[in-house]
Amino acid sequence: MYFSMITPAPGREREAMHQRSVGPYADHQWLWRWFPAEADTPRDFLFRRYESRDGLPRYYTVSRRPPVPLDGTWTVQSRPYQPELRPGDVLGFELRANPTVRHGRDGKSKRHDVVMEAKKQHLAARGLQRWGEWESQDRPALQALIHERCGHWLARRGEAHGFEPLQDELIVESYQQHRERQDQSMRFTTVDFRGLLRVTDAQAFTQALFQGLGSAKGMGCGLLLVRRADPALGGEEDRGD
C-alpha cells in the first residue's frame, strides 16, 4: 500500500484552485485518473481533501498503486505504507465519515443518517413532525445529539475494526449535509472526528487503515489518518503513522 499527499505545484496554486472547486464527486473522478489501470478495475484508493489556511486544496490518499501525476499543476509525494502496530498502541486520529445505520422500510433496506434517524425517533415518541415543534426544555441541543449518535457509531465501527476511540478525547464537528451539483439526487452527510484511539486488534485495524470506515468512500469519506500520540515516538506531523 502507498500513502500519498497531492498538493498544488509551487507557482501554479491559482490554476490548481481553479481546477478543484466543484465538489466531492468531481474530486473522486479527477483522482481516479491518477491511478491508471485496466478497464473495469474497481476503485482501490481512499482519499481525504483538506483546505489549508490560505484556501489551497490538498489531498491525502491510501492506495494499492502510487498515484501518477497528470501534469505539472500538481505534485505528489508517495511512500510505502505498512504501519507497525500492536494492541494497546494509542494513536491520534482524524476521520471524515458518513455515519449511517441500515434498516428496512417498505420492504427495502436503505442507509439512514444516524443524526436524522435520532431526530425522527425523538419526534415520533412525542407525536411531533418537525424539530422546531419540540419547544420543551428537555429537547437535546443539536450538537450534543450529533456528538452522542456519531460517537456511538464510531465506537461500533471500532469494535468491528480493531480499535477503541477514547470518548473523553473525542471531538465530533463539522456535521454537514451535501447535495452534489452534478447529480441533485446524490445526497450524503459528513462528520469530522478527531481525538485519540487505542488499538485492540492490530490486524483488523490495519485493514481499516487500508480499506476505510463506513460508506461514501467515493465522496472522500472513510480515510483514517493516524499519528503516534506520544511525541517522543515521532510522527506528530505525520498523518500516515
PLY file of the C-alpha trace (Angstrom):
ply
format ascii 1.0
element vertex 241
property float x
property float y
property float z
element edge 240
property int vertex1
property int vertex2
end_header
0.00 0.00 0.00
1.02 3.62 -0.51
0.35 6.80 1.44
0.45 9.93 -0.71
-0.05 13.67 -0.49
-1.10 15.65 -3.56
-0.58 19.41 -3.44
-0.54 22.34 -5.89
2.82 22.83 -7.57
4.71 25.94 -6.45
3.81 28.87 -8.65
0.68 27.16 -10.03
-1.57 27.49 -7.00
-4.20 29.64 -8.73
-4.52 27.16 -11.59
-4.82 24.29 -9.13
-7.55 26.06 -7.15
-9.48 26.72 -10.34
-9.35 23.01 -11.23
-10.61 21.72 -7.88
-13.64 23.73 -6.82
-16.62 21.60 -7.84
-17.27 19.04 -5.08
-16.51 15.54 -3.71
-17.82 13.55 -6.67
-15.74 15.55 -9.12
-12.73 15.13 -6.81
-13.23 11.37 -6.95
-13.48 11.33 -10.73
-10.39 13.51 -11.02
-8.35 11.43 -8.59
-9.29 8.21 -10.40
-7.20 9.46 -13.32
-4.17 9.50 -11.01
-4.41 5.72 -10.64
-4.38 4.36 -14.22
-5.44 0.75 -14.57
-7.17 -1.62 -16.93
-10.83 -1.10 -17.71
-13.29 -2.26 -15.02
-10.63 -2.18 -12.28
-12.52 -1.37 -9.07
-11.60 1.69 -7.04
-8.66 0.77 -4.84
-7.89 4.07 -3.16
-9.22 6.24 -0.33
-8.88 9.99 -0.22
-9.41 12.98 2.01
-9.47 16.59 0.87
-8.22 19.38 3.10
-8.33 23.13 2.71
-5.24 24.85 4.10
-5.45 28.20 5.85
-4.72 30.03 2.60
-7.57 28.16 0.88
-5.37 25.83 -1.16
-6.67 22.26 -1.52
-4.54 19.22 -0.81
-5.34 15.52 -0.87
-4.21 12.54 1.17
-4.64 9.12 -0.39
-4.09 5.49 0.61
-3.89 3.20 -2.39
-2.64 -0.09 -3.75
-0.74 1.72 -6.51
1.14 5.01 -6.19
-0.60 7.90 -7.97
0.87 9.07 -11.28
0.88 12.87 -11.76
-1.39 14.14 -14.54
0.52 17.31 -15.39
2.72 19.93 -13.81
-0.10 21.67 -11.96
0.10 19.30 -9.01
2.89 17.49 -7.19
2.66 14.13 -5.48
4.69 12.68 -2.62
4.28 8.94 -2.03
5.81 6.35 0.23
5.12 2.70 1.07
2.53 2.41 3.81
2.77 -0.57 6.15
2.09 0.60 9.72
3.66 -1.40 12.53
1.02 -1.62 15.23
0.44 -3.52 18.46
-2.61 -3.92 20.69
-2.55 -1.13 23.25
-0.97 1.46 20.95
-2.58 4.88 21.42
-2.80 6.98 18.27
-4.05 10.42 17.42
-6.51 10.23 14.55
-8.65 12.24 12.15
-11.55 10.87 10.15
-14.17 12.32 7.84
-17.02 9.82 7.76
-20.59 9.27 6.62
-22.24 7.83 9.77
-25.27 5.81 8.75
-27.41 2.96 10.01
-29.00 0.45 7.66
-32.50 -0.90 8.16
-35.54 -1.73 6.11
-38.66 0.27 5.41
-41.42 -0.66 2.99
-39.57 -3.89 2.22
-36.35 -2.11 1.23
-33.02 -1.84 3.04
-31.52 1.63 3.00
-28.86 3.66 4.76
-30.03 6.44 7.05
-28.09 9.34 8.55
-27.68 8.48 12.25
-28.44 12.04 13.38
-31.57 12.41 11.26
-32.67 8.96 12.42
-32.25 10.00 16.06
-34.29 13.15 15.47
-37.07 11.10 13.84
-37.13 8.72 16.81
-37.37 11.59 19.29
-40.14 13.29 17.31
-42.13 10.07 16.82
-42.02 9.39 20.58
-43.60 12.81 21.17
-46.03 12.81 18.27
-44.26 15.69 16.54
-43.43 16.25 12.87
-40.64 18.86 12.95
-37.71 19.53 15.26
-38.81 23.14 15.71
-42.12 21.98 17.17
-40.30 20.49 20.17
-40.22 23.52 22.46
-39.83 21.93 25.89
-36.60 22.22 27.86
-35.83 18.50 27.53
-35.05 18.88 23.83
-31.35 17.99 23.40
-29.01 20.52 21.83
-28.30 19.54 18.25
-24.53 19.43 18.77
-24.99 17.16 21.80
-27.17 14.84 19.72
-24.58 14.81 16.93
-21.76 14.00 19.38
-23.75 11.24 21.07
-25.04 9.44 17.98
-21.92 9.83 15.87
-19.73 8.87 18.82
-21.76 5.68 19.25
-21.45 4.99 15.52
-17.66 5.31 15.72
-17.48 3.08 18.80
-19.43 0.36 16.99
-17.15 0.63 13.97
-14.20 0.35 16.33
-15.48 -2.91 17.82
-15.53 -4.43 14.34
-12.27 -2.89 13.13
-9.81 -3.33 15.97
-9.82 -0.02 17.83
-11.47 1.86 20.66
-11.98 5.64 20.43
-11.19 7.31 23.75
-14.51 9.03 24.37
-13.12 11.65 26.76
-10.78 12.84 23.99
-13.24 12.58 21.10
-14.21 15.69 19.13
-17.11 15.48 16.68
-17.58 18.52 14.46
-18.48 19.89 11.03
-21.72 17.95 10.59
-22.82 18.76 7.03
-25.45 17.55 4.61
-24.30 17.57 0.98
-26.10 17.55 -2.33
-23.93 17.04 -5.38
-24.16 19.74 -8.01
-23.82 17.30 -10.88
-26.42 14.89 -9.51
-29.04 16.51 -7.31
-30.31 13.10 -6.19
-26.90 12.28 -4.66
-27.15 13.28 -1.01
-24.90 12.32 1.87
-23.77 13.58 5.26
-20.25 14.07 6.58
-18.90 14.43 10.10
-15.31 15.11 11.12
-13.88 13.14 14.05
-10.57 13.72 15.80
-9.01 12.62 19.03
-7.26 9.53 20.37
-7.89 5.84 19.86
-6.46 2.65 21.29
-5.62 -0.29 19.02
-7.31 -3.51 20.21
-6.61 -5.77 17.21
-3.62 -4.73 15.10
-4.54 -6.82 12.06
-8.15 -5.65 11.94
-7.12 -2.03 12.48
-4.53 -2.20 9.72
-7.26 -3.36 7.34
-9.37 -0.40 8.43
-6.47 1.91 7.56
-6.27 0.32 4.12
-9.98 -0.10 3.38
-11.58 2.79 5.26
-14.60 3.08 7.54
-18.24 3.50 6.66
-19.85 4.41 3.36
-19.46 7.26 0.83
-15.77 6.47 0.32
-16.06 7.75 -3.24
-17.06 11.11 -1.73
-13.87 11.49 0.29
-15.07 9.70 3.43
-13.61 6.81 5.40
-9.86 7.51 5.35
-8.35 7.20 8.84
-5.34 9.47 9.29
-3.27 8.46 12.30
-0.14 9.54 14.13
1.70 8.45 17.24
0.16 10.17 20.24
3.48 10.36 22.12
5.78 13.00 20.53
8.78 11.01 21.80
7.85 8.30 19.30
7.92 10.72 16.39
5.23 11.22 13.80
3.38 14.21 15.30
3.42 15.83 11.86
2.93 12.56 10.01
-0.71 11.84 9.10
0.11 8.34 7.89
1.70 6.96 11.08
0 1
1 2
2 3
3 4
4 5
5 6
6 7
7 8
8 9
9 10
10 11
11 12
12 13
13 14
14 15
15 16
16 17
17 18
18 19
19 20
20 21
21 22
22 23
23 24
24 25
25 26
26 27
27 28
28 29
29 30
30 31
31 32
32 33
33 34
34 35
35 36
36 37
37 38
38 39
39 40
40 41
41 42
42 43
43 44
44 45
45 46
46 47
47 48
48 49
49 50
50 51
51 52
52 53
53 54
54 55
55 56
56 57
57 58
58 59
59 60
60 61
61 62
62 63
63 64
64 65
65 66
66 67
67 68
68 69
69 70
70 71
71 72
72 73
73 74
74 75
75 76
76 77
77 78
78 79
79 80
80 81
81 82
82 83
83 84
84 85
85 86
86 87
87 88
88 89
89 90
90 91
91 92
92 93
93 94
94 95
95 96
96 97
97 98
98 99
99 100
100 101
101 102
102 103
103 104
104 105
105 106
106 107
107 108
108 109
109 110
110 111
111 112
112 113
113 114
114 115
115 116
116 117
117 118
118 119
119 120
120 121
121 122
122 123
123 124
124 125
125 126
126 127
127 128
128 129
129 130
130 131
131 132
132 133
133 134
134 135
135 136
136 137
137 138
138 139
139 140
140 141
141 142
142 143
143 144
144 145
145 146
146 147
147 148
148 149
149 150
150 151
151 152
152 153
153 154
154 155
155 156
156 157
157 158
158 159
159 160
160 161
161 162
162 163
163 164
164 165
165 166
166 167
167 168
168 169
169 170
170 171
171 172
172 173
173 174
174 175
175 176
176 177
177 178
178 179
179 180
180 181
181 182
182 183
183 184
184 185
185 186
186 187
187 188
188 189
189 190
190 191
191 192
192 193
193 194
194 195
195 196
196 197
197 198
198 199
199 200
200 201
201 202
202 203
203 204
204 205
205 206
206 207
207 208
208 209
209 210
210 211
211 212
212 213
213 214
214 215
215 216
216 217
217 218
218 219
219 220
220 221
221 222
222 223
223 224
224 225
225 226
226 227
227 228
228 229
229 230
230 231
231 232
232 233
233 234
234 235
235 236
236 237
237 238
238 239
239 240
